[in-house]
């Protein structure tokens, strides 16, 4: 198979980048002339399948491998976060991947993508490893905007936006206060947001019960 993306990335390579060695194997078998995988691609592929040991081994043999990644490869982090590939994201971060790279449908960082999906575990992990909640996404807002829209619209079944709110508070989110002029609006910094009651209660530090995860 010689199909490529508009950027010229072969289907075989794309499968490796998204942690699908099974698909890559099928494509490789169909295309006997495929080229050997470069160190950069091997590193991305190892991270994408959650193989931290292999990724670190490649990095040890090629210390500049992360610096050599082009923008398309770097965007794999937020794109995999947007797909809910938790182990791949954790592998990338553990190997030193730049955290604030933006990508995916909302052109957001991995943290924005995790909060958008209501993935509290990944949100905590990213924050603990230095992800910045202030990084903007493609709709010109930070992760608070992601939390607001996603918790109201619930784009992912079973998302834990209460858990995400708790993780953000624990990481140093500024004080949240009610808007004196409009009911149901909260102020975070100078921005105005609306949240469902259970998320608003946590942000105002009134909530102490379990998160709303239903998975």
Secondary structure as GFF3:
##gff-version 3
##sequence-region A 1 215
A	DSSP	alpha_helix	11	17	.	.	.	ID=ss1
A	DSSP	alpha_helix	21	30	.	.	.	ID=ss2
A	DSSP	alpha_helix	39	48	.	.	.	ID=ss3
A	DSSP	alpha_helix	52	61	.	.	.	ID=ss4
A	DSSP	alpha_helix	71	74	.	.	.	ID=ss5
A	DSSP	alpha_helix	76	82	.	.	.	ID=ss6
A	DSSP	alpha_helix	86	94	.	.	.	ID=ss7
A	DSSP	alpha_helix	110	117	.	.	.	ID=ss8
A	DSSP	alpha_helix	120	128	.	.	.	ID=ss9
A	DSSP	alpha_helix	143	153	.	.	.	ID=ss10
A	DSSP	alpha_helix	161	170	.	.	.	ID=ss11
A	DSSP	beta_strand	176	178	.	.	.	ID=ss12
A	DSSP	beta_strand	186	188	.	.	.	ID=ss13
A	DSSP	beta_strand	191	193	.	.	.	ID=ss14
A	DSSP	alpha_helix	197	203	.	.	.	ID=ss15
###
